[in-house]
Amino acid sequence: MKKILLLATFVGMIVMTSCGPSAEEKAKMELATQDSIKAAEDAMKAAEEAAAAAAAAATVDTTAMPDSTAH
């Protein structure tokens, strides 16, 4: 009876530890998550820089324009 109980306990431990992702798989998932976050942050930063550049280009520098009243 002890052998059966010991065997059942051992099999149960194996089943419990074999379920779920391995440490390597968890590390890969975490790396993929971090890569996604970085890519999103980089895209947001690039969009902000593009919007700032577009706003700067839309602003006309009137000091560099010739005076039209000086004829």
Buried (B, 14 or more C-beta within 10 A) or exposed (E): EEEEEEEEEEEEEEEEEEEEEEEEEEEEEEEEEEEEEEEEEEEEEEEEEEEEEEEEEEEEEEEEEEEEEEE
